[in-house]
């Protein structure tokens, strides 16, 4: 526990700063009206999915591969994995950017966006997709730095980006000195510009001659590329499913009206506060687990994952319970509309305390990434999506007028996610593989 806390402190601090930026964006955009916030609520899962794929999925696979190589004492192998991992991150970011720019509007319409809500979603999505390659590049570089054991520099980059975003975002959204601003899109363009700056800082550090792990040009290493691609693609399924669940629930919530959709968006945004906490601890757990696996200490690696995940689950339970008891502490940051606030309160009071499951599951998944064992965690992710689509559609299709039934399905999906992951790991512990 002391080692986890010590190594996780920089990452948690940096990711909490990034969380502040997420809250701040919602507060700024909330000033543009309920329709603007509802439109952003449809884009946010896609935006978060890109961050999770690049930082937690491919990034976790990359950090784990680098850490395992260093644990074996293979510096050349670690450098090869770093180079191939960053290249694959950039390529994947460009592919997702093309898909989002070509099909984003159709997706938002399919999810129920109409009129001003669709316009806001399209405006916010443009910079999110256009800057996807930059986001993937920065997160790939941060993962290499973290996998080498330096968790402080990526955290400092996130803190710096957040501080600059606090000043730049409102200027781009609302304008200044007679310039009308960019509206909803301004918040997205602010982060794109600042992510470019963060990528440059990380790149320069990895090119230093005295860096413990340098990003140096080299030939194609088939084994390194195959390892990153295999684990990265497998892990990438999880955030796609996780954010797909949020999109499914958002689409189902839209059937109850714009106020319920906006309220769900406010409540579900709390889930994205849990994600940085889990990633912050996970950024420490992945290299710890990877180093121990590489050194042949599988039992200790598994103990690290269990202890870290239980700690994050406890933290997320405390935050969720606080928002359930006093929902206005959270919903008041985003809206003063009574109907939207009431819908958000219902969501928080129903789901809030159960975010312990989400925090535990996300962190344990990252521990499994460090170990290179993703079978059962991926099965849990698929089960979560199946429950969301199947049970959620039944609740809405049955004509139930109370969205609380839909929120109970959210809890059931989290139970399935964690239950399968835990049962599978207990059945086949890492030390016995």
C-alpha positions as CSV (number, residue, x, y, z in Angstrom):
1,X,0.0,0.0,0.0
2,X,2.7,2.6,0.8
3,X,4.5,1.9,-2.4
4,X,1.3,2.2,-4.5
5,X,0.3,5.4,-2.8
6,X,3.8,6.9,-3.3
7,X,4.0,6.0,-6.9
8,X,0.4,6.9,-7.7
9,X,0.5,10.3,-6.0
10,X,1.9,12.2,-9.0
11,X,-0.5,10.6,-11.5
12,X,-3.5,11.0,-9.3
13,X,-2.6,14.7,-8.9
14,X,-2.2,15.2,-12.6
15,X,-5.3,13.3,-13.5
16,X,-7.4,15.2,-10.9
17,X,-6.2,18.4,-12.5
18,X,-7.4,17.0,-15.8
19,X,-10.7,16.1,-14.1
20,X,-11.0,19.8,-13.1
21,X,-10.8,20.6,-16.8
22,X,-13.7,18.2,-17.5
23,X,-15.8,19.9,-14.8
24,X,-14.8,23.3,-16.0
25,X,-15.8,22.5,-19.6
26,X,-19.2,21.5,-18.4
27,X,-19.6,24.6,-16.3
28,X,-18.6,26.8,-19.2
29,X,-20.8,25.0,-21.8
30,X,-23.7,25.0,-19.3
31,X,-23.8,28.7,-19.6
32,X,-24.8,28.3,-23.3
33,X,-28.1,26.5,-22.4
34,X,-29.6,23.1,-21.8
35,X,-29.5,22.2,-25.5
36,X,-25.8,22.9,-25.7
37,X,-25.1,20.7,-22.7
38,X,-27.3,17.9,-24.0
39,X,-25.4,18.0,-27.3
40,X,-22.1,17.7,-25.5
41,X,-23.5,14.8,-23.4
42,X,-23.7,12.8,-26.6
43,X,-20.1,13.6,-27.7
44,X,-18.5,13.2,-24.3
45,X,-18.5,9.4,-24.3
46,X,-16.8,9.4,-27.7
47,X,-14.2,11.9,-26.5
48,X,-13.6,9.9,-23.3
49,X,-13.4,6.7,-25.3
50,X,-10.5,8.2,-27.4
51,X,-8.7,9.2,-24.2
52,X,-9.2,5.8,-22.6
53,X,-8.1,3.9,-25.8
54,X,-5.0,6.0,-26.1
55,X,-4.0,6.3,-22.4
56,X,-5.5,3.2,-20.7
57,X,-5.9,0.6,-23.5
58,X,-3.0,1.1,-25.9
59,X,-1.2,3.2,-23.4
60,X,-1.5,0.6,-20.7
61,X,-0.4,-2.1,-23.0
62,X,2.6,0.0,-24.0
63,X,3.5,1.0,-20.5
64,X,3.2,-2.7,-19.3
65,X,5.3,-4.0,-22.2
66,X,8.1,-1.4,-21.5
67,X,8.0,-2.2,-17.8
68,X,8.1,-6.0,-18.4
69,X,11.1,-5.5,-20.7
70,X,12.9,-3.4,-18.1
71,X,12.0,-5.9,-15.4
72,X,13.9,-8.5,-17.5
73,X,16.8,-6.1,-17.8
74,X,16.2,-5.8,-21.6
75,X,16.8,-2.1,-22.4
76,X,17.0,-2.5,-26.1
77,X,13.6,-4.4,-26.1
78,X,12.1,-1.6,-24.0
79,X,13.2,1.0,-26.5
80,X,11.9,-1.0,-29.4
81,X,8.5,-1.4,-27.7
82,X,8.4,2.3,-26.9
83,X,9.1,3.3,-30.6
84,X,6.6,0.9,-32.1
85,X,4.0,1.7,-29.5
86,X,4.1,5.4,-30.1
87,X,3.9,4.9,-33.9
88,X,0.9,2.6,-33.5
89,X,-0.8,5.1,-31.3
90,X,-0.4,7.9,-33.9
91,X,-1.7,5.6,-36.7
92,X,-4.7,4.6,-34.7
93,X,-5.5,8.2,-33.8
94,X,-5.5,9.2,-37.4
95,X,-7.8,6.3,-38.4
96,X,-10.3,7.2,-35.6
97,X,-10.2,10.9,-36.6
98,X,-11.1,10.0,-40.2
99,X,-14.0,7.8,-39.0
100,X,-15.3,10.4,-36.6
101,X,-15.2,13.3,-39.1
102,X,-17.0,11.2,-41.8
103,X,-19.7,9.6,-39.7
104,X,-20.0,11.6,-36.5
105,X,-23.1,13.6,-37.5
106,X,-25.0,10.5,-38.6
107,X,-24.2,8.8,-35.3
108,X,-25.5,11.7,-33.2
109,X,-28.7,11.8,-35.3
110,X,-29.1,8.0,-34.7
111,X,-28.7,8.6,-31.0
112,X,-31.7,11.0,-31.0
113,X,-30.1,14.4,-31.4
114,X,-32.3,16.9,-33.2
115,X,-32.3,20.7,-33.9
116,X,-30.1,22.7,-31.5
117,X,-28.9,19.6,-29.7
118,X,-27.6,18.1,-33.0
119,X,-25.9,21.4,-33.9
120,X,-24.1,21.6,-30.6
121,X,-23.0,18.0,-30.8
122,X,-21.6,18.5,-34.3
123,X,-19.8,21.7,-33.2
124,X,-18.2,20.1,-30.2
125,X,-17.2,16.9,-32.1
126,X,-15.3,18.7,-34.8
127,X,-12.2,19.6,-32.8
128,X,-12.4,16.4,-30.8
129,X,-12.1,14.3,-33.9
130,X,-9.7,16.6,-35.8
131,X,-7.3,16.6,-32.9
132,X,-7.5,12.8,-32.3
133,X,-4.1,12.1,-33.7
134,X,-2.5,14.7,-31.4
135,X,-4.3,13.2,-28.4
136,X,-3.1,9.7,-29.2
137,X,0.4,10.9,-29.8
138,X,0.6,12.7,-26.4
139,X,-0.9,9.8,-24.5
140,X,1.5,7.3,-26.2
141,X,4.5,9.4,-25.2
142,X,3.1,9.7,-21.7
143,X,2.7,5.9,-21.4
144,X,6.3,5.3,-22.5
145,X,7.5,7.8,-19.8
146,X,5.3,6.2,-17.2
147,X,6.4,2.7,-18.1
148,X,10.0,3.7,-17.7
149,X,9.2,4.6,-14.1
150,X,8.8,8.4,-14.4
151,X,5.3,9.2,-13.3
152,X,6.0,12.8,-12.4
153,X,6.5,14.3,-15.8
154,X,3.2,13.2,-17.4
155,X,1.5,14.5,-14.3
156,X,3.2,17.8,-14.5
157,X,2.1,18.0,-18.2
158,X,-1.5,17.4,-17.3
159,X,-1.4,20.0,-14.5
160,X,0.1,22.6,-16.9
161,X,-2.5,21.8,-19.6
162,X,-5.3,22.2,-17.1
163,X,-4.0,25.6,-15.8
164,X,-3.7,26.9,-19.3
165,X,-7.1,25.5,-20.3
166,X,-8.8,27.4,-17.5
167,X,-7.7,30.6,-19.1
168,X,-7.9,29.7,-22.8
169,X,-11.3,27.8,-22.8
170,X,-13.6,30.7,-22.0
171,X,-11.8,33.0,-24.4
172,X,-12.3,30.6,-27.3
173,X,-15.9,29.8,-26.2
174,X,-17.2,33.3,-25.5
175,X,-14.6,35.5,-27.4
176,X,-13.1,38.8,-26.3
177,X,-12.6,42.3,-27.5
178,X,-15.5,42.2,-30.0
179,X,-14.7,38.7,-31.3
180,X,-17.8,36.5,-30.8
181,X,-15.9,33.3,-30.0
182,X,-16.3,29.8,-31.3
183,X,-19.1,28.7,-29.0
184,X,-19.3,25.1,-28.0
185,X,-16.3,24.2,-30.3
186,X,-14.0,26.5,-28.4
187,X,-13.7,24.1,-25.5
188,X,-12.5,21.4,-27.8
189,X,-10.0,23.5,-29.7
190,X,-8.5,24.7,-26.4
191,X,-7.6,21.1,-25.4
192,X,-6.3,20.3,-28.9
193,X,-3.8,23.2,-28.9
194,X,-2.7,22.4,-25.3
195,X,-2.3,18.6,-26.0
196,X,0.1,19.6,-28.8
197,X,2.2,21.5,-26.3
198,X,2.2,18.5,-23.9
199,X,3.3,16.1,-26.7
200,X,6.2,18.4,-27.5
201,X,7.4,18.5,-23.9
202,X,7.2,14.7,-23.5
203,X,9.0,14.1,-26.9
204,X,11.8,16.4,-25.9
205,X,12.3,14.5,-22.6
206,X,12.4,11.1,-24.3
207,X,15.1,12.5,-26.7
208,X,17.4,13.6,-23.9
209,X,20.7,11.7,-23.8
210,X,20.4,11.2,-20.0
211,X,16.9,9.9,-20.1
212,X,16.6,6.4,-18.6
213,X,14.7,5.3,-21.7
214,X,15.2,7.1,-25.0
215,X,12.9,7.2,-28.0
216,X,15.4,6.5,-30.7
217,X,14.8,5.6,-34.4
218,X,15.4,2.0,-35.3
219,X,14.4,-0.8,-37.6
220,X,11.2,-2.7,-37.6
221,X,11.0,-5.2,-34.7
222,X,8.2,-7.7,-35.4
223,X,8.1,-9.1,-31.9
224,X,7.8,-5.7,-30.3
225,X,5.1,-4.5,-32.7
226,X,3.1,-7.8,-32.4
227,X,3.2,-7.6,-28.5
228,X,1.9,-4.0,-28.4
229,X,-0.7,-4.6,-31.2
230,X,-2.0,-7.8,-29.6
231,X,-2.4,-6.4,-26.1
232,X,-3.4,-2.9,-27.3
233,X,-6.2,-4.1,-29.5
234,X,-7.5,-6.5,-26.9
235,X,-7.4,-3.8,-24.2
236,X,-9.0,-1.3,-26.7
237,X,-12.2,-3.3,-26.7
238,X,-12.9,-2.4,-23.1
239,X,-13.1,1.4,-23.4
240,X,-15.1,1.1,-26.6
241,X,-17.6,-1.1,-24.7
242,X,-17.5,1.1,-21.6
243,X,-18.2,4.3,-23.5
244,X,-20.6,2.4,-25.7
245,X,-22.6,1.6,-22.6
246,X,-22.8,5.3,-21.8
247,X,-23.9,6.0,-25.3
248,X,-26.6,3.3,-25.1
249,X,-27.9,4.7,-21.8
250,X,-27.8,8.2,-23.3
251,X,-29.8,7.1,-26.3
252,X,-32.3,5.3,-24.0
253,X,-32.5,8.3,-21.7
254,X,-33.3,10.5,-24.7
255,X,-36.6,8.6,-25.0
256,X,-37.7,10.3,-21.8
257,X,-37.1,13.8,-23.1
258,X,-34.4,16.5,-23.4
259,X,-34.4,17.2,-19.6
260,X,-33.8,13.6,-18.7
261,X,-31.0,13.3,-21.3
262,X,-29.4,16.5,-19.9
263,X,-29.9,15.1,-16.4
264,X,-28.4,11.8,-17.3
265,X,-25.5,13.6,-18.9
266,X,-24.8,15.5,-15.7
267,X,-25.0,12.4,-13.6
268,X,-23.0,10.2,-15.9
269,X,-20.3,12.8,-16.1
270,X,-19.5,11.8,-12.5
271,X,-18.4,8.4,-14.0
272,X,-15.7,10.3,-15.9
273,X,-14.5,11.7,-12.6
274,X,-14.0,8.1,-11.4
275,X,-12.0,7.3,-14.6
276,X,-9.1,9.6,-13.9
277,X,-8.9,8.4,-10.3
278,X,-8.6,4.8,-11.5
279,X,-6.2,5.8,-14.3
280,X,-4.1,7.7,-11.8
281,X,-3.6,4.7,-9.6
282,X,-3.5,2.4,-12.6
283,X,-0.6,4.4,-14.0
284,X,1.4,3.3,-11.0
285,X,0.0,-0.2,-10.8
286,X,0.7,-1.1,-14.5
287,X,4.5,-0.6,-14.2
288,X,4.6,-2.2,-10.7
289,X,2.8,-5.3,-11.9
290,X,4.8,-5.4,-15.2
291,X,8.1,-5.2,-13.4
292,X,7.1,-7.9,-11.0
293,X,5.8,-10.2,-13.7
294,X,9.0,-9.6,-15.7
295,X,11.1,-10.5,-12.6
296,X,9.1,-13.7,-11.9
297,X,7.1,-12.3,-8.9
298,X,3.6,-13.2,-10.1
299,X,2.1,-13.5,-6.6
300,X,3.3,-10.1,-5.6
301,X,2.1,-8.6,-8.9
302,X,-1.4,-10.0,-8.2
303,X,-1.4,-8.7,-4.7
304,X,-0.6,-5.2,-6.0
305,X,-3.5,-5.3,-8.3
306,X,-6.0,-6.4,-5.6
307,X,-4.9,-3.9,-3.0
308,X,-4.8,-1.0,-5.5
309,X,-8.2,-1.8,-6.9
310,X,-9.8,-2.1,-3.5
311,X,-8.4,1.3,-2.6
312,X,-9.8,3.0,-5.7
313,X,-13.2,1.3,-5.2
314,X,-13.4,2.7,-1.7
315,X,-12.5,6.2,-2.9
316,X,-15.1,6.1,-5.7
317,X,-17.8,4.8,-3.3
318,X,-17.1,7.7,-1.0
319,X,-17.5,10.3,-3.8
320,X,-20.6,8.6,-5.3
321,X,-22.3,8.4,-1.9
322,X,-21.5,12.1,-1.2
323,X,-23.2,13.1,-4.5
324,X,-26.1,10.8,-3.8
325,X,-26.7,12.4,-0.4
326,X,-26.3,16.0,-1.7
327,X,-26.9,15.8,-5.5
328,X,-27.0,19.6,-5.9
329,X,-23.3,19.7,-5.1
330,X,-22.7,18.1,-8.4
331,X,-25.7,19.0,-10.6
332,X,-25.4,22.7,-9.5
333,X,-22.1,22.9,-11.3
334,X,-23.8,22.4,-14.6
335,X,-27.4,23.6,-14.6
336,X,-30.0,25.7,-12.8
337,X,-32.8,24.2,-14.8
338,X,-35.2,22.5,-12.2
339,X,-36.2,19.6,-14.5
340,X,-32.6,18.7,-15.5
341,X,-31.4,19.0,-11.9
342,X,-34.2,16.7,-10.7
343,X,-33.3,14.1,-13.4
344,X,-29.6,14.3,-12.4
345,X,-30.5,13.9,-8.7
346,X,-32.5,10.8,-9.4
347,X,-29.5,9.3,-11.3
348,X,-27.0,10.2,-8.6
349,X,-29.2,8.9,-5.7
350,X,-29.7,5.6,-7.6
351,X,-26.2,4.9,-9.1
352,X,-23.8,7.0,-7.0
353,X,-22.9,4.6,-4.2
354,X,-22.4,1.8,-6.7
355,X,-19.5,3.6,-8.4
356,X,-17.3,1.5,-6.1
357,X,-17.8,-1.2,-8.7
358,X,-16.6,1.0,-11.5
359,X,-13.6,2.2,-9.7
360,X,-12.5,-1.3,-8.7
361,X,-13.2,-2.7,-12.1
362,X,-11.3,-0.1,-14.1
363,X,-8.2,-0.3,-11.8
364,X,-8.2,-4.1,-11.8
365,X,-8.4,-4.1,-15.6
366,X,-5.2,-2.0,-15.7
367,X,-3.5,-4.4,-13.3
368,X,-4.4,-7.2,-15.7
369,X,-2.8,-5.1,-18.5
370,X,0.4,-4.9,-16.6
371,X,0.4,-8.7,-16.3
372,X,-0.6,-9.2,-20.0
373,X,-3.7,-11.2,-19.0
374,X,-6.9,-9.7,-20.4
375,X,-9.3,-12.6,-21.1
376,X,-11.6,-12.4,-18.1
377,X,-11.6,-8.6,-18.0
378,X,-12.7,-8.4,-21.6
379,X,-15.4,-11.0,-20.9
380,X,-16.7,-8.7,-18.1
381,X,-16.7,-5.7,-20.5
382,X,-18.8,-7.6,-23.1
383,X,-21.2,-8.8,-20.4
384,X,-21.6,-5.2,-19.3
385,X,-22.6,-4.1,-22.8
386,X,-25.0,-7.0,-23.2
387,X,-26.8,-6.1,-20.0
388,X,-27.0,-2.4,-21.0
389,X,-28.5,-3.1,-24.5
390,X,-30.7,-6.0,-23.5
391,X,-32.1,-5.0,-20.1
392,X,-32.1,-1.3,-21.0
393,X,-34.1,-1.9,-24.2
394,X,-36.6,-4.0,-22.3
395,X,-37.1,-1.3,-19.6
396,X,-37.7,1.4,-22.2
397,X,-39.8,-0.8,-24.5
398,X,-42.0,-1.9,-21.6
399,X,-43.4,1.6,-21.4
400,X,-42.0,2.4,-17.9
401,X,-42.3,6.1,-17.4
402,X,-39.8,6.2,-14.6
403,X,-36.1,6.6,-15.7
404,X,-35.0,5.1,-12.4
405,X,-35.6,1.6,-13.9
406,X,-33.0,2.5,-16.5
407,X,-30.6,3.6,-13.8
408,X,-31.0,0.2,-12.0
409,X,-29.9,-1.4,-15.3
410,X,-26.7,0.7,-15.0
411,X,-26.0,-0.9,-11.6
412,X,-26.7,-4.4,-13.0
413,X,-24.3,-3.8,-15.8
414,X,-21.5,-2.8,-13.4
415,X,-22.2,-5.9,-11.3
416,X,-21.8,-8.1,-14.3
417,X,-18.6,-6.3,-15.3
418,X,-16.8,-6.7,-12.0
419,X,-18.3,-10.1,-11.2
420,X,-16.9,-11.9,-14.2
421,X,-13.5,-10.2,-13.9
422,X,-13.1,-11.2,-10.2
423,X,-14.5,-14.7,-10.7
424,X,-12.2,-15.4,-13.6
425,X,-9.1,-14.2,-11.7
426,X,-9.9,-16.2,-8.6
427,X,-10.4,-19.3,-10.7
428,X,-7.0,-18.9,-12.4
429,X,-4.6,-16.7,-10.4
430,X,-1.6,-15.2,-12.1
431,X,0.8,-17.2,-10.0
432,X,-0.6,-20.4,-11.4
433,X,-0.4,-19.5,-15.0
